[in-house]
Amino acid sequence: MLDDNDFTIASADDTSVVVLEELSLHPQPEVREAVARNPNTPTKVLLKLGKEFPDAITANPVFNLLVLENPESHFVRLSLARSTTTSERAIAQLSKIEDEEILCAVARNPKTPLHILEQLVESPPHFCDDENADESDVDELFTAIVQNPNTSESLLLQLSSGSSNVQMAIAQNPKAPLSLLNTFADWRNFSMHKAIARNPQAPSAILEKLAGENTKEIRDLVKKHPNVSETAIAIINFIEGKPGTSIDLLERLASDRRASVRLLVAAHPSSPAKVLEKLAQDTDEDVPFKAASHPNATSTVIEFFAEFLVKQRQRVSPINGAKIQQYKESALELLKRSDITPKVLENLLQMNEYVVVDAIALSLKTPPTMLLALIDYQAKFVSIDFFRNLAKNPNTPSDGLEKLYLKINQTQHANTISGLGAIAAHPNTPVYLLEQLAVHADYSIRANVAININTPISILERLSNDSQGRVSRFAKQALKARA
């Protein structure tokens, strides 16, 4: 409520200078404006109030006297530059004065015509080019031009390459071209997004872009905007983890420019397989990891993820051991899945990492053709242990076991016996190899032949008389089981 007593004092002709100075700081604008109109108010106080009440200053009876006394004084010129009652001719004259404060006042004046604003941009005053000028002064002038209601779209476009302050002022201008708002909305800049959200003419499509921001302050501004759409509200609800996100919206957000949004889609319980397939090929590292671990991930998603892992491993620097280890561990986790396909295995082989290739050699999902090819795998890490693991895989075909027998038997190594033992126990080992292994000097290999379900009875009968008790016992048990 207006304080009538203070307003009366501020308006009175006999109020002292001291009291007027005090009332110039009054919390109520009506009282401060009355001070600005009072002819007893000293010039220094009028100068302070001039920015807030420019028309009150020029309407003050004392102002005409000040103009007559010194029409070129800074106070007179600045007051005229601020006032909406100043003529266009006077504004044009003021716009040619190379004074920072006066030119900024001209640029802010809502009565300044467009052609004068354009002239200030086309031919900036000298202080703007001064090497010693504060860059903020230039910003202030052009920001004022941007904020002037008479500015045009073409002028906004012309100023759009200016400083961040100028660009944010453009973002809040109702005349801002859609192309500029689109560009600004794509920037990862909180202050810019806030400026756009405050633009009363920001279209719904731009607001939908801002709705996916992580910052709650931006989302709250979008929710209060007059042009907010149902889609924008749905996006905000999605970002805030509220239920009810449609599949159509998830599909749309899977292409969002922000990795943080795509990551949320990859983790959303309702994300369908086709969305996860897209996200498994995402350029951001975290998104494919999340998509691959989703309960709805199909074999196609896993295939894309395996391809992604290989590409990431090939790109990473050899000195980045932590990253390499992360990719290897992810590949090993992938190999444990029950839904991996041969294509996944083919992709992961290209990592050329021993632990990964070795896990593929042991995997029950590895097809016989791939196991056969692995026997001839060319890599520095290929060893007797690798051959032994291939021999342990129940999918290894008989011709593969024959090749493994030759490779292992020709190698003098501590694990040669365990490698031959794996072949001796393998159900696909050819009979002629079982015959050779049945007379091997090492009893553990003969014992494995005895427990092999495909060992012929003739060999079992011979092994039942073996001098090593364990071998003969296994052979007798096998004969009894077949009787």
Sequence and secondary structure as in RCSB ss.txt:
>XXXX:A:sequence
MLDDNDFTIASADDTSVVVLEELSLHPQPEVREAVARNPNTPTKVLLKLGKEFPDAITANPVFNLLVLENPESHF
VRLSLARSTTTSERAIAQLSKIEDEEILCAVARNPKTPLHILEQLVESPPHFCDDENADESDVDELFTAIVQNPN
TSESLLLQLSSGSSNVQMAIAQNPKAPLSLLNTFADWRNFSMHKAIARNPQAPSAILEKLAGENTKEIRDLVKKH
PNVSETAIAIINFIEGKPGTSIDLLERLASDRRASVRLLVAAHPSSPAKVLEKLAQDTDEDVPFKAASHPNATST
VIEFFAEFLVKQRQRVSPINGAKIQQYKESALELLKRSDITPKVLENLLQMNEYVVVDAIALSLKTPPTMLLALI
DYQAKFVSIDFFRNLAKNPNTPSDGLEKLYLKINQTQHANTISGLGAIAAHPNTPVYLLEQLAVHADYSIRANVA
ININTPISILERLSNDSQGRVSRFAKQALKARA
>XXXX:A:secstr
   HHHHHHHH TT  HHHHHHHTT SSHHHHHHHHH TTS HHHHHHHTTT HHHHHHSHHHHHHHHH TTSHH
HHHHHHH TTS HHHHHHHTTS  HHHHHHHHH TTS HHHHHHHHHS  HHHH TTS HHHHHHHHHHHHHSTT
  HHHHHHHTTS HHHHHHHHH TT  HHHHHHHHTS  HHHHHHHHT TT  HHHHHHHTT S HHHHHHHHHS
TT  HHHHHHHHHHTT S   HHHHHHHTT S HHHHHHHHH TT  HHHHHHHTT SSSHHHHHHHTSTT  HH
HHHHHHHHHHHHHHHS TT HHHHHHHHHHHHHHHT TT  HHHHHHHHTT  HHHHHHHHH TTS HHHHHHHT
T   TT  HHHHHHHHH TT  HHHHHHHHHHHHT   TTHHHHHHHHHH TT  HHHHHHHTT SSHHHHHHHH
H TT  HHHHHHHTT SSHHHHHHHHHHHHHH 
